[in-house]
Amino acid sequence: PSGKGRRLPEVYCIVSRLGCFDLFSKILDEVEKRRAISPALVQPFMRSIMEAPFPAPGRTITVKNFLPGSGTEVIELCRPSDSRLEHVDFECLFSSLNVRLLVRVFASLLLERRVIFTADKLR
């Protein structure tokens, strides 16, 4: 935050045993949006999130919260049916390997072989 002297950065973090990365990312994006308007808007929003029941797998819940200038805003939070691979970007893999190599990698994984990927970029 701004001000004189040393300032520690503010961090918002969601700690959960569930791997619903897109859902949590959407919540943190909303926190950031409200924080940019006024820090006082974060607490009511987080309270409304905490009071709402966490969605069951494959379900969506709606959370209503007031946002100055927009009025009452309705946010839909969707939990994926299976979040184990939600954070994996398959597009990069599909664009890097041709179909023959992709099938070969998949077959190797099914046969529980060791697979090592090397690349110029970490992505």
Secondary structure, DSSP 8 states (H G I E B T S, - for coil): --SSS-----------SS--HHHHHHHHHHHHHHHHH-GGGHHHHHHHHHHS----TT-EEEEEEEETTTEEEEEEEE--S--TTTT--HHHHHHHS-HHHHHHHHHHHHTT-------SS--
